């Protein structure tokens, strides 16, 4: 399976330098009578008229983007001066020569594709080449800015996971080790929004240290796992947990089977939770209360890509409703530990990933949660819980837009309240709603060279875990929350991020507490 083209690339998330179209001796895209061909560069095995007629829009778009950005290669070969970013023209020329060799290899593969006789074979090869072209585009953009060339493959996610979690997929055979970590400082306001004392002390916490361990048996079978150390030590409330551990079996270029402890494929952060990937010090409330990340369960399912779409569908053990509360379903996660399996659930997602920098899709989870328990009347509690979300993100020319709308419903909420001894305003929400919209801009796209990424952003979020409650119960207004976040993420390199933000938090009962957050994150 080739890497997901848009879903989890650090370089895509840092869409930079796109404002400077290549000029001079670059490759040009020529079209005549429906045939798209190369001009302005020495012909190789590519020939004089490779046709993209009847190809997918995603294929043509990526090829055009690649050719548009190829000028630095021609500049290096012709002796024209390229910008410098501290390592000098030699490093740029060396990097360009390396990319030139890779470009020739891709041209040879395109020529082989042209000779392919079956449409199925052509479509499969195009899908693979799109991934390679997308990687080269990123490296050529670095050369145009004068930055030291890097292997962009290191920052590509795959199969729904982030760059560090995907390391095992980038090796040829054997073991892999990678990870991430984050340290968080939280400074709380002395007063709540109603003027009363907040009473919350400030905190500095080494929140997470993660190790990914994987093993690639062959091109078809891979093991991957995540081990999490939380809050630095188990002696003071910390935990050590398995976040995921599964085997992948690749059946075809479009279909794989995954079995073990899997991440529920909802939202963004549950699968892509490495700190340099997401904006802000803290994960969003929507992706904690409605989509309770980090959320993993035992099960099996399928994954893959079909044309411009990526998908994952699993059958897993369901929630345990005895953990539900007024604050949401988070306590109902079983996290793979001696999980009750009287009830199973279906979960999955589909994303459009056909254009570089764009992801748009939806995900779901549905299953009964009573786990065989009986109500006071002697009937089995169903407690079917359904969670849906629509999500999208766009990263282009320095702009970064991201948003989620999420919804959950719980059947038999009154019976679950009785089971859990909940009354009055402590009721489980029979319906919960949440969502956010976030906009940022990498100001370093305005610079002619350099490796830093500096992204100011703003995010609006609204969450209510008791949007509706069963008859005879009341909703607590404190569970209706609004959060405004204003922050800056700064990355000296794509693997490391420094974060700071200010959050204005309001609640329906005016008990909100504003806070300043600062964080350090890394991945390797």
C-alpha positions in Angstrom: 0.0 0.0 0.0 1.4 3.4 -0.8 1.4 6.2 1.8 -1.7 8.3 2.3 -1.3 11.1 -0.1 -2.7 14.0 2.1 -3.9 12.7 5.4 -0.9 12.9 7.6 2.1 14.5 6.0 4.2 16.9 8.1 5.4 18.7 5.0 1.8 19.0 3.7 0.8 20.5 7.0 3.6 23.0 6.5 2.5 24.0 2.9 5.2 26.6 2.3 6.9 28.3 -0.5 4.0 27.8 -3.0 4.0 31.5 -3.8 7.1 31.4 -6.0 6.4 29.7 -9.4 9.5 28.3 -11.0 10.8 30.2 -14.1 13.7 29.9 -16.4 14.9 26.6 -17.6 12.1 24.6 -15.9 10.0 21.8 -17.4 6.8 22.9 -19.0 3.6 21.1 -19.5 2.4 21.1 -23.1 -1.0 19.9 -24.3 -2.1 19.2 -27.9 -5.1 17.3 -29.0 -5.7 15.8 -25.5 -2.0 14.7 -25.1 0.0 16.1 -22.2 3.7 16.0 -22.7 7.0 17.4 -21.4 8.9 20.3 -23.0 12.0 22.2 -22.0 14.0 19.2 -20.7 16.1 16.4 -22.1 14.0 13.5 -23.2 14.7 10.1 -21.6 12.7 6.9 -21.6 9.7 9.2 -21.1 9.5 9.7 -24.8 8.0 12.7 -26.6 4.4 12.4 -25.9 3.3 10.5 -22.8 -0.5 10.7 -22.7 -2.5 11.5 -19.6 -5.8 11.5 -21.6 -8.6 10.0 -19.6 -6.5 10.0 -16.4 -8.0 10.9 -13.1 -8.1 14.6 -12.0 -5.9 13.7 -9.1 -3.2 12.2 -11.4 -3.2 15.2 -13.7 -3.2 17.7 -10.8 -0.2 16.0 -9.1 1.8 15.7 -12.4 1.2 19.4 -13.1 2.2 20.4 -9.6 5.4 18.3 -10.0 6.3 19.8 -13.3 5.5 23.3 -12.2 8.0 22.9 -9.3 10.8 21.2 -11.2 12.8 24.3 -12.2 15.4 24.0 -9.4 16.6 20.8 -11.0 17.2 22.4 -14.4 18.8 25.4 -12.7 21.3 23.2 -10.9 22.2 21.3 -14.0 22.6 24.4 -16.2 24.7 26.3 -13.6 22.1 29.0 -12.8 22.4 30.2 -9.2 19.9 28.8 -6.6 19.1 30.4 -3.3 21.2 29.5 -0.3 20.0 28.7 3.2 23.2 28.4 5.1 24.5 25.2 3.5 25.5 27.0 0.3 24.9 26.4 -3.4 26.8 23.1 -3.2 24.2 21.5 -1.0 21.4 22.8 -3.2 23.1 21.5 -6.4 23.8 18.1 -4.7 20.1 17.8 -3.6 18.9 18.8 -7.1 21.1 16.2 -8.7 19.7 13.5 -6.4 16.2 14.6 -7.2 17.1 14.6 -11.0 18.1 11.0 -10.7 14.8 10.1 -9.0 12.9 12.1 -11.7 14.5 10.0 -14.4 13.4 6.9 -12.6 9.8 8.1 -12.5 9.9 9.0 -16.2 11.0 5.4 -16.9 8.1 4.1 -14.9 5.8 6.4 -16.8 7.1 5.0 -20.0 6.5 1.5 -18.8 3.0 2.6 -17.7 2.3 3.8 -21.3 3.2 0.4 -22.6 0.9 -1.3 -20.2 -2.0 -2.9 -22.0 -4.7 -3.2 -19.3 -6.6 -0.3 -17.8 -6.5 -2.0 -14.4 -2.7 -2.1 -14.5 -2.4 1.5 -15.6 -4.7 2.7 -12.8 -2.7 0.8 -10.2 0.6 2.2 -11.4 -0.8 5.7 -11.6 -1.9 5.4 -7.9 1.6 4.4 -6.9 3.3 7.1 -8.9 1.1 9.9 -7.5 2.5 9.1 -4.1 6.1 9.4 -5.4 5.4 12.6 -7.3 3.8 14.2 -4.2 7.0 13.4 -2.2 9.3 15.0 -4.9 7.1 18.1 -5.1 7.8 18.7 -1.4 11.5 18.3 -1.8 11.7 20.5 -4.9 9.8 23.2 -2.9 12.6 23.0 -0.3 15.2 23.6 -3.0 13.3 26.5 -4.4 13.4 28.2 -1.0 17.0 27.4 -0.6 16.5 25.1 2.4 18.7 22.1 2.9 17.0 19.1 1.1 15.6 16.4 3.3 14.1 13.0 2.7 10.4 14.0 2.7 9.4 10.3 3.0 10.4 10.5 6.7 7.5 12.9 7.3 4.8 11.0 5.4 2.1 9.2 7.3 0.6 6.0 6.1 -2.5 3.8 6.6 -4.2 6.4 8.8 -1.3 7.1 11.1 1.1 10.0 11.7 4.7 10.2 10.6 6.4 8.6 13.6 3.7 5.8 13.9 4.2 5.0 10.2 8.0 4.5 10.4 7.7 0.7 10.2 6.0 1.0 6.8 9.0 2.9 5.4 11.6 0.2 6.1 12.3 -2.8 3.8 12.4 -5.5 6.5 13.0 -6.0 10.2 12.4 -3.9 13.3 11.7 -0.2 13.7 11.6 2.2 16.7 10.2 5.7 16.8 8.1 7.9 19.1 7.0 11.2 20.3 6.5 13.2 23.5 5.1 16.4 25.0 5.5 18.6 28.0 2.6 20.9 29.0 2.4 24.0 31.2 -1.1 25.3 32.2 -1.5 28.6 33.9 -5.1 29.2 35.2 -6.8 32.4 35.8 -7.3 33.3 39.5 -11.0 33.9 38.9 -13.9 32.2 37.1 -16.0 34.1 34.6 -18.5 35.0 37.3 -15.7 36.5 39.4 -15.5 33.8 42.1 -12.1 32.3 42.9 -11.0 29.5 40.6 -8.9 27.7 43.1 -6.9 25.9 40.4 -3.2 25.7 40.8 -0.9 26.0 37.8 0.6 22.8 36.5 3.8 21.7 34.6 3.5 18.1 33.4 5.6 15.8 31.2 2.3 14.6 29.8 3.3 11.8 27.4 6.4 9.9 26.3 5.6 7.4 23.5 7.5 4.6 21.9 6.4 3.0 18.7 7.8 -0.5 18.1 7.2 -2.3 14.9 8.4 -5.2 12.8 8.1 -5.7 9.1 8.1 -9.4 8.3 7.8 -8.9 4.5 6.0 -6.7 2.1 2.7 -8.1 3.0 2.8 -8.6 6.8 3.6 -5.9 9.4 3.3 -5.6 13.2 2.9 -2.1 14.7 2.5 -0.9 18.3 2.4 2.1 20.5 3.4 2.1 24.2 2.4 5.2 26.2 4.0 6.5 29.4 1.7 9.3 30.9 2.6 11.8 33.6 6.2 10.8 34.0 5.8 8.2 36.7 3.4 5.6 37.9 4.3 6.5 41.5 2.3 9.8 41.2 -0.7 8.9 39.2 0.9 8.2 35.9 0.1 5.2 33.7 1.8 2.9 31.2 -0.6 1.6 28.5 -0.6 -0.1 25.2 -2.3 2.4 22.8 -2.4 0.1 19.9 -0.9 -3.2 18.8 -2.0 -4.9 15.6 -1.0 -6.9 12.6 -1.5 -5.7 9.0 -2.0 -8.2 6.2 -1.9 -6.6 2.7 -4.0 -8.6 0.3 -4.0 -6.3 -2.8 -2.9 -2.8 -3.7 -6.4 -1.6 -2.6 -7.2 -3.9 0.4 -5.6 -4.9 3.7 -6.7 -6.6 6.8 -5.9 -5.3 10.3 -6.3 -7.3 13.6 -5.5 -6.6 17.2 -5.9 -3.5 19.4 -6.8 -0.7 16.9 -7.4 3.0 17.1 -11.0 3.9 16.4 -10.8 5.8 13.1 -12.8 9.0 14.0 -11.9 12.7 13.8 -8.3 13.7 13.4 -6.4 13.5 16.7 -7.4 9.9 17.7 -5.1 8.6 14.9 -2.9 11.6 14.3 -2.0 12.6 17.9 1.7 13.4 17.5 2.2 17.0 18.8 3.8 18.6 15.7 0.7 17.4 13.7 -2.1 19.3 15.5 -2.4 23.0 16.4 -2.5 24.1 20.0 -1.0 22.8 23.3 -4.1 20.8 24.3 -6.3 18.4 22.2 -9.7 19.9 21.4 -12.7 19.3 23.8 -14.7 17.9 20.8 -12.0 15.2 20.4 -12.0 14.4 24.1 -15.7 14.5 25.1 -17.6 13.6 21.9 -14.8 11.6 20.1 -13.0 10.4 23.3 -9.4 10.2 22.2 -7.2 8.4 22.7 -9.7 5.7 22.0 -8.7 2.2 21.1 -10.5 -1.2 21.3 -9.8 -4.8 20.3 -11.1 -6.0 17.0 -10.3 -6.5 13.3 -11.2 -4.9 10.0 -10.1 -3.7 6.6 -8.2 -0.6 5.3 -6.9 0.7 2.0 -7.4 3.2 -0.8 -9.8 3.1 -3.8 -9.1 5.8 -6.3 -9.0 9.2 -4.5 -10.6 7.7 -1.3 -9.0 6.2 1.8 -11.0 3.9 4.1 -10.9 2.0 7.3 -13.7 -0.2 8.8 -13.5 -2.3 11.9 -15.5 -4.6 14.1 -14.6 -4.0 17.8 -15.8 -4.6 21.3 -18.2 -1.8 22.2 -18.4 0.7 25.1 -19.3 -0.4 28.6 -22.2 1.9 29.6 -21.4 1.8 33.3 -18.7 4.4 32.5 -21.0 6.9 31.0 -21.7 10.2 32.8 -22.9 13.7 32.3 -19.5 14.6 30.9 -19.8 12.1 28.1 -18.9 8.6 27.0 -15.2 8.8 27.8 -15.4 6.6 30.8 -17.1 3.9 28.8 -13.9 3.1 26.8 -12.6 -0.4 27.5 -9.1 0.2 26.0 -8.4 -3.4 25.3 -8.1 -4.4 28.9 -10.3 -7.5 29.8 -13.0 -5.9 27.7 -16.5 -7.1 28.0 -17.6 -8.5 24.6 -21.3 -9.1 25.0 -21.8 -6.2 22.6 -19.7 -5.4 19.6 -19.7 -2.2 17.5 -19.0 -1.2 13.9 -16.8 1.8 13.2 -15.2 3.3 10.1 -14.3 6.3 8.0 -14.0 7.3 4.4 -11.8 10.3 3.3 -11.3 12.0 0.0 -7.5 12.4 -0.3 -7.3 13.0 -4.1 -5.7 16.5 -3.9 -2.5 17.3 -2.2 -3.3 19.2 1.0 -7.0 18.4 1.2 -8.8 15.8 3.4 -12.6 15.7 3.6 -14.7 12.9 4.9 -16.8 11.3 7.7 -16.6 8.6 10.3 -19.0 6.7 12.5 -19.3 4.3 15.5 -22.4 2.4 16.4 -23.1 -0.4 18.8 -25.0 -1.5 21.9 -23.3 -0.8 25.3 -25.3 -2.5 28.0 -22.9 -5.5 27.8 -25.6 -8.0 28.9 -26.8 -6.1 32.0 -30.4 -6.0 33.0 -32.6 -3.1 34.0 -34.8 -3.1 37.2 -37.7 -4.5 35.1 -35.5 -7.5 34.1 -35.1 -6.5 30.4 -31.7 -6.3 28.9 -30.3 -2.8 28.5 -29.4 -2.1 24.9 -27.9 1.4 25.2 -27.1 1.7 21.5 -24.6 4.5 21.2 -24.0 6.1 17.8 -21.3 8.7 17.1 -21.0 10.5 13.8 -18.6 13.2 12.6 -17.8 15.2 9.5 -14.3 16.5 9.2 -12.1 18.4 6.8 -8.8 20.2 6.5 -7.2 22.2 3.7 -3.5 23.2 3.7 -2.4 25.4 0.8 0.1 28.2 0.2 0.6 28.6 4.0 -3.0 28.6 4.9 -4.2 25.8 7.2 -8.0 25.3 7.8 -9.4 22.5 9.9 -12.8 21.7 11.3 -15.0 18.9 12.8 -18.7 18.6 13.5 -19.6 15.7 15.8 -22.8 14.2 17.1 -23.6 11.3 19.5 -26.8 9.7 20.7 -27.5 7.2 23.4 -30.6 5.0 23.5 -32.0 3.8 26.8 -30.3 6.8 28.6 -32.8 6.7 31.5 -32.1 3.0 32.1 -28.3 3.7 32.0 -28.9 6.5 34.6 -30.6 4.0 36.8 -27.8 1.4 36.3 -25.2 4.0 37.2 -27.1 5.7 40.1 -27.4 9.0 38.3 -30.2 11.5 39.1 -31.1 15.2 38.5 -28.5 17.1 36.6 -26.0 14.2 36.6 -27.8 12.4 33.8 -26.1 10.9 30.8 -26.8 13.0 27.7 -29.1 11.2 25.3 -27.7 13.6 22.7 -24.3 15.3 22.6 -23.0 17.8 20.1 -19.5 19.3 19.5 -17.5 20.9 16.8 -14.7 23.4 16.0 -13.3 25.5 13.2 -9.6 26.5 13.1 -7.7 28.7 10.8 -3.9 29.3 10.8 -1.2 30.7 8.5 2.4 29.8 8.3 4.0 33.3 8.1 7.3 31.8 7.1 5.9 31.2 3.6 6.5 35.0 3.2 10.3 34.4 3.7 12.5 33.5 0.8 14.4 30.8 2.6 14.7 29.0 5.9 13.5 25.9 7.7 11.3 27.4 10.5 7.6 27.2 10.4 5.6 29.8 12.5 1.9 29.4 12.5 -0.4 31.8 14.4 -3.9 30.3 14.6 -7.4 30.9 16.0 -10.0 28.2 16.9 -13.6 28.5 17.9 -15.2 25.5 19.6 -18.6 24.6 21.1 -19.3 21.4 23.1 -22.4 20.2 25.0 -22.5 16.7 26.4 -26.1 17.2 27.6 -27.7 18.7 24.6 -30.6 16.5 25.4 -31.4 14.4 28.5 -34.1 11.8 29.1 -37.5 12.8 30.5 -37.4 13.4 34.2 -33.8 14.6 34.3 -32.2 18.1 33.9 -29.2 19.3 31.9 -26.4 20.9 33.9 -25.6 24.2 32.1 -21.9 23.8 33.0 -21.7 21.1 30.3 -22.5 23.6 27.6 -19.0 25.0 26.8 -17.5 27.5 24.4 -13.7 27.8 23.9 -11.9 30.4 21.9 -8.2 29.6 21.4 -5.6 32.1 20.2 -2.1 30.6 19.7 1.2 30.2 17.9 3.0 27.0 17.0 6.7 27.4 16.0 8.8 24.6 14.4 12.6 24.9 13.9 12.3 21.6 12.0 9.2 19.6 11.2 9.9 17.1 14.1 9.9 19.7 16.9 7.3 22.2 18.0 7.1 25.0 20.6 3.5 26.0 21.4 1.8 28.8 23.3 -1.9 29.7 23.4 -4.5 31.6 25.4 -8.0 30.1 25.9 -11.2 31.9 26.8 -13.4 29.3 28.3 -17.1 30.0 29.0 -19.8 27.7 30.5 -23.5 27.9 30.7 -23.3 28.4 34.5 -20.5 31.1 34.2 -18.0 28.8 35.9 -15.4 28.9 33.0 -11.7 29.5 33.8 -9.5 31.1 31.2 -5.9 29.8 30.9 -2.5 30.2 29.2 -0.9 27.1 27.9 2.7 26.4 26.7 4.1 23.2 25.4 7.0 21.4 23.8 6.5 18.5 21.5 8.7 16.2 19.4 8.6 13.2 17.2 11.3 10.9 15.7 
